[in-house]
Amino acid sequence: MANGTLGQADLAAATDTTVYTVPASLTATVNVSMVNEGTTTAAVRLAVAAAGTPTTAEYLEYDAILGVGDVLERTGVVISTGKNVVARSSIADIAVNVHGYEA
């Protein structure tokens, strides 16, 4: 069981990226932050998905706008075993961090 930082990624533009997967037989409670480190506005997506390509129903955020230096945070997200935290951005320069604990 891990605690603390569970996953981190620098997103490539227009690419679904699995940042964290809940290990077998565990659940996780996580906080997710996405920060725009670039010089242009970004449209970002965040999902808790069964696979690396989310379905429409699995999105927590869909094309939310992040200005330069802006942060999007989702806290207290409880995730079932085997599920993935998947992020996507219209631009590169978006950093994603998943922090929490597994039980």
Secondary structure, DSSP 4 states (H G I P E B T S, - for coil): --EEEEEEEEEPBT--EEEEEPPTT--EEEEEEEEE-SSS-EEEEEEEESSSS--GGGEEEEEEEE-TT-EEEEEEEEE-TT-EEEEEESSS-EEEEEEEEE-
